[in-house]
Amino acid sequence: MSPVVRAAGSGATRGPTKISTERKIVKGQKIPGAAKIQDELLPGFSRQLAAMLSAGMPIVASLDALEEQADNPNFRAVVNQLRKQIENGAAFSEALRQFPTVFDDLYANMVKGGETGGQLAETVGRLAGFLESSARLRRKVKSAMMYPVIVLCIAIIIAIAMIVFIVPVFGEMFADFGADLPGPTQALLDFSDFLKKWGFLLLVGIVTAVVMFKKWKATAEGAYKFDQMVLKAPVFGDLNKKVAAARFARTFGQLIRSGVPILSALEIVSGATGNKVAGKIVMDARNAVEKGDPLSSALVNQTVFPVLLVRMMQAGEKTGKVDEMMDSIADFYDDEVETMLSGLTSLLEPLLMVFLGVIIGGIVLCMFLPIFKMGEVVGG
């Protein structure tokens, strides 16, 4: 009765919000800001839902409470629709499938496994832990890459500004000397003239190339080839392999523990590795498992997932504890990724300082080179 009383008692305040969100969100609709909801809101939602279910609250009352707490209007509308569908007799997993941009196959299948086994609260709790671990891994990768990218962009902007606005001033001063300038200085002046005349077209060309690259990468063939190149890149290729291994192991372990059939689990995991090449390897392994081969045997001759992961899987298959082995190997590779990111960050900082010194210092040196040879230039 409590949800009914609460809704009736707060109808004056909650009514307009519910009406507006229900008009905005319908089943199957692509939810605005779905990626942000998945990354930032879904882990907390899952953790709170698991706590409420563990405390004995009915699913409808739990969703009603979470709907009231939701600050994001789009996510609040989704939770509202979930609650209404369950009130109309739908299973929680069925309701989740109506919003695939927020609750992916992994989430819906794990919830279905929890419903089937009578362990919904425990399953949602494991989902919360999985989502939190995945979010931490993404944040580590983004934060490690953000600093060098920002510094590199600032260096390029400063260098272009110096070449376009400061170098011409020196060029006018040097023109009064009436002598040939040193080669590096003349080359810099010529490059400055080029940017002033053709800089806009060069910018248009760069933007066009970026747009075409994104369109190519958005295609199935382009995404696959790009991921192939990433895996072959020095240092970053090894990093991406470990990230894919961590995602594969944690996702697969969670699905198996939740009672999802292995073929369905592998199909879901193929899209959760974050790499198209790794996803194809998982789908090939799924086809081999469907024919009767052990999963560890199907993964032996591939080049993306480390040998240690395959060995741990073999041990798990022999002991019947694949899920525990996958959790252990996922933790191991999460630590490996963190260690690699820390090492890369420490290495990139001095390299970036050297890069800045070479670019900015080189421009300054080219500008002052004629002054250092003032006697020769004026006398010429």
N, C-alpha and C positions, 0 to 999 in steps of 0.2 A: 504493500500500500504506500510505502514511503515515496517512491518515484512519482505516483499519481498526486499525492498531497503536495509534494514539492513543486511539481509543474503547475498545479492549480494555484498554489500560494504565490508563485512568482510570475504568473502569466503576464502581469502588467509590464514587468520589466524585461522578461525574456521573449515575449511574443514577437515583437518587431524583428529581433535578431533572428529568430528561427524562421520567420516568414521569408526574410531576405536571403538567408543562406539556402533554404529549400528551393527557392526560385533559381539560384545560381548553380547548384550542383544537382545533377541527376545521375542515375546509374549508367556506368559505362563512359561517362564524360571524362575528358582529359582535365585533370584538376590543375588550375593555375598554381604555379609554384610547387609542383609535386616533388621535384628534386630537393628543394629546401626542406620540405616536410619530411622526406625520407631521411635526410642527413641529420637534421637538427631536432625534429619533434618526435619522430617515431620511436627512437630509443627510450625517451622519457615516458611517452604514452604506454609503451609495452611494460616498462618497469612498474608504473603505477597500476596498470591493469592487473599485472601478476600479483601485486601486493593486495589489491582488493579481492581478487578471486581467492587467494590463499586465506584471507580473513573470513571467507564464507559469504561474501556479498554476491548476489545474483548478477549475471552478466549484464542484464538490462539496467539495473541500478548502477553498476560500475560505469557503464558507458554514459549514463545520464550525468553522473558526477564528473566524468572526464570532459563531457561536452561543455558543462558549465565552466570548467577551468581553462578550456582552450582559448588562447588569445588570438590565434590565427583564424580569421573568419572562414577560409576555405577548408581548413582541417576541422573546424567546428561543424561545418556543414556535412563533411564526410562522416564524422562520428554520429551526428544526428541521423543520417540515413542508415548507418549500421544499426543503431538502436531500433529504428522503426522496422527494418526488415526482420530483425530477431523477434520483435514483438508480433510480427505477422506470421511467425512460424519458421523462418529460415534459420539454418545452422550458421554459426558464427563464421565458419570457413567459407560458406556459400556467399554470405554477405560481403566478406572481404574481396572475393573475386569480382565483385561489381566495380571495384575501383583499382584496376591493375597498375595504374601509374603511381599509386601510393603504396599498396600492398602487393608485392610481386609474388610470383609462383612459390618462391622459397617460403615466404611468410604464410601464405594460404595453405600450403601443403603441410607445414609444420603444425599449424593450428588444427588442421584436419586430423593429423596423426594424434595430437593431444586429445581431441574430442573422441576419437575412436578408442583410445586407451584409457579414457577417464582421467587424464592427467593434464587438463587444459591449463591450470594455474602454473604447474611446473614447466610446461612447454612454453608458455608465454614468457616465463622468467628466463628460460634458456634463450629465447629469441631476443629478449632485452640485452642479455649478456653478449650475444653474438653481434647485435647491431652496435653496441657500445664499443666492442673490440674493433669492428670494421671501421667505425667512425674515427677511433684513435689512430688506426693505421693510415687512413686518408689524411688526417690532420698532420701526421708526422711527415708524410711525403710532400704535402703542399707547403708546409712551413719550411722544410729543408730546401725546396726549390724556389720559394718566394724571394728570399734574400738575394741570391745571385742574379735572378732575373731583374729585380728592381735596380740593383747596382749597375747591371749591364745597360739597362734602358737609360738610366741617368747619365752614364758615361757617353753613350751615343748622342743623347740630346745636347749635352755640353759641348761635345766635339763638333757637332753640326753647327751649333750656335756660334762657336768660335770661328769656324771656317767661313760661315756666311756673313757674319757681322764684324768680326774683329780683324780677320786676315786682310780684307780689302783696304782697311785703313792703313795697315802697314804697307800694302801694295802701292798705294798712292804716294806714300812717303819714299819708298824705294825707287819709284819711277823718276823722282827728281835727281837721283844719283847719276842717271845717264850711263849706267854700266850694267854688264850682264850680272845677274844674280846667281848665287850658288844653286846647283841643281835641285836639291831638296826644297829650297824656298820657292823656286820657279814652279816646280811641280805642284806645290801646295796652292800657289796663286792660281795656276791653271785649273786645279780641282775646284777652287772657290768660284771661279768664273763659270765652270760647268754647272755647279749646283745652283747658282743664281739664274742661269739661263734655262736649264733643263730640270731643275729640282722638282718642280710641280709634276712634270711628266714622269719623273723617276718615282715619285711618291704614288702616283696613280698606278704605275706598273707594279710596284710592290704590293699595294692594296689588292690589285687584280689577281696577282699571283697567290696571295694569301686566301682570297675568296675561292679561287679555283682549287687550291690545295684542300680547303675545307670541304668543298663539294666532292672532290675525289675521295677524300677520307671518309665521307659519309656513305659512299657506296660499299657494298659487301666486299668487292675485290680490293678496293682501295684501303679499307680498314684492315683487311687481312695482310696485305703487303706492307702496310705501315707498321703493324705489330711485328711482322717478321723482321723488319729493319731495326726496330727497337730492341728486340731480343738479341740481335747480332752486334749491337753497339757496345763498345768497350765500357766496362764498369756498369753503365746503366742497364745493359742487357742482363747481367747477373742479378742486379737489383730487382728488375722486373720479374725475373724467374722466381726469385724468392717471394715476392709479393703474390704472384700467381699461386705458388705452392701453399702459402699461408691461407689464402682465400679458399682454395680448393679443399684443403684439409679441414678447416673450421666449418665450412658450409656442409661438406659431405658428412662430417661427424655429427653435426646437429641434426641433419635430415635422417640419418640412420637411427640415431637415438630416439627420434620422434616417431619411428615406426614407418617412415616413408619407404616404399619398395625401392630396391637398389636401382632399377632401370629408370624409374621416375626421378630418383635422387640425382643420378648422373646427368639426366637431361637438364635438370634445374641447375646443377653445378656448372655445366658447360657455359652458361650465360653469366655466371657469377665470378669467374676468374679474373675478369678485367682485361683479358687478352684473347683475341680471336684465334690465334694459333693454339693456345692452350685449350680453348673451347673446342676446337676441332679434334684435338687429341683426346679429350674427354668423351666426345661423341663417338669417335672411333673405338675407344675402350668400351663404351656402352654397347656398341654393336657386337663386339667380341664377347662381352659378358652374356648378351642375349643368346649367343650361340653355345654357351656353356663354359667359357673360359673364366678362370679367376680374374678378378680385377687387377691384382698385382701383376699377373702375367701379361695382361693387356697393356700395362704401362711400362714394361721393361725396356722396350726398344725405342722409346720416344726421347726427345732431346730437350724438353722444357722442364719437366718436373725432376727434381734432384733424386739421385739414387737412394738417399736416406729415406725419403718419403715412401718409395716403393718397398724398401726393406721393412719399414715400420708397418706398412699395410700388410705385407706377407705375415709378419708376426701377429698382427691383429686378426687376420683370417684364420690362423692356426689356433688362436686362443679364444676366438669368438668375441673379441673386444676391439673391433675396428673403430668404434666411436671414441673410445678412450685413447687409442693410439693416434687417431687423427687430431684430437684435442692437444695431445702432447706435442706432436710435430708442428701444429699450428702455432703454439706458444713459442716453440723453438725458433721458427722462421720469423715470427713477429720480432723476437729479440735480435735475430740476425739482421733484419731490415733496419731496426732502430740503430744498431751498431754501425751498419754501412752508411746510413744517413748522417750520423754524427761524424763519421770519418770524412765523408764527402764535404760536409759543411766546413769542417776544420781545414780541409785541403783547399776548398774553393776560395776561402777568405783571403789568404795571401796571394793566390793566383789572380784574383780580381784586383787586388791592390797593384800588382805588377802590371796588369792590363791597363788600369787607369793611368799609371805612371808612364807607360809606353805611349799611349794615345795622347793624353794631355801634354805630357812632357815633350813628346815628339813635335807637336804643333808649336809649342813655345820655342823649342830649339830651332825649328825651321825659321821662325819669325826673327829670332835674334842672331841667327847665323851671319847675315850681312853686316849687322852692327859689330859683331866680333871681328869681322874682316873689313872694318870701316875704311882703313887706309887703302886697302887694295881696291875696294869698290869705288871710292871717291877718286882715287888716282887713276882708275881705268878710264 
